[in-house]
Amino acid sequence: MVKLNGLGNGCQILTQIRDIDGKRAWMHALKPKAGEEHVAEADIDAYIRRSIERDRDVWAIEIEDKTLNNPFEGDIIG
């Protein structure tokens, strides 16, 4: 999974999936709460901790980018 840290511009957590054609894509693992623009960083960190507790093979990469740009190949489809 990829944690995008906007350095004050919010955060996102993406998980890798495959689209209907089998191509690499990304999906938001958490959506913002009603009335909020971004997911709280504490909520993302808790999600990552829970994921690692369930599966020790999970990798979480944090990218700091004010534009919240995912540098990895694949569209965000969900």
C-alpha positions in Angstrom: 0.0 0.0 0.0 1.0 3.6 -0.5 0.5 6.4 2.0 0.5 9.8 0.3 1.4 12.5 2.8 0.5 15.9 1.4 2.7 17.7 4.1 -0.3 19.7 5.4 -2.4 19.2 2.3 -4.1 16.0 3.6 -3.2 12.3 3.3 -4.4 9.3 1.3 -3.9 5.6 1.5 -4.0 3.5 -1.6 -3.9 -0.2 -2.1 -2.9 -2.0 -5.3 -5.5 -3.9 -7.2 -6.0 -5.2 -10.7 -8.6 -3.7 -13.1 -11.0 -5.7 -15.2 -8.3 -6.2 -17.8 -5.7 -7.4 -15.3 -3.7 -4.2 -15.4 -2.3 -2.7 -12.2 -4.5 -0.1 -10.6 -5.0 1.6 -7.2 -7.9 2.0 -4.9 -8.4 4.3 -1.9 -8.3 2.0 1.1 -10.0 4.6 3.3 -12.4 7.4 2.2 -12.8 10.7 4.1 -15.4 10.9 6.7 -18.6 12.7 5.9 -18.0 16.4 5.7 -14.2 16.1 5.6 -12.0 16.6 2.6 -9.2 14.2 3.6 -8.6 11.2 5.7 -6.9 12.0 9.0 -3.3 10.8 9.1 -3.9 9.1 12.4 -6.7 7.0 10.8 -4.3 6.0 8.0 -1.6 5.1 10.4 -4.1 2.9 12.4 -5.2 1.2 9.2 -1.6 0.4 8.3 -0.9 -1.0 11.8 -4.1 -3.2 11.6 -3.1 -4.4 8.1 0.4 -5.4 9.3 -1.1 -7.2 12.4 -3.2 -9.3 10.0 -0.4 -9.9 7.4 3.2 -9.5 8.3 4.1 -9.5 4.5 2.2 -6.2 3.9 4.4 -3.3 2.7 3.5 0.3 3.3 5.4 3.0 1.5 5.0 6.7 2.5 5.5 9.3 -0.1 5.7 13.0 0.9 4.3 15.1 -1.9 2.2 18.3 -1.5 0.2 17.3 -4.7 -0.7 13.8 -3.3 0.6 12.3 -6.6 1.0 8.6 -6.7 4.3 8.0 -8.6 3.6 4.3 -9.3 2.1 2.9 -12.5 -1.7 2.5 -12.6 -4.8 4.5 -12.5 -6.7 5.2 -9.3 -10.1 3.6 -10.0 -11.8 3.5 -6.6 
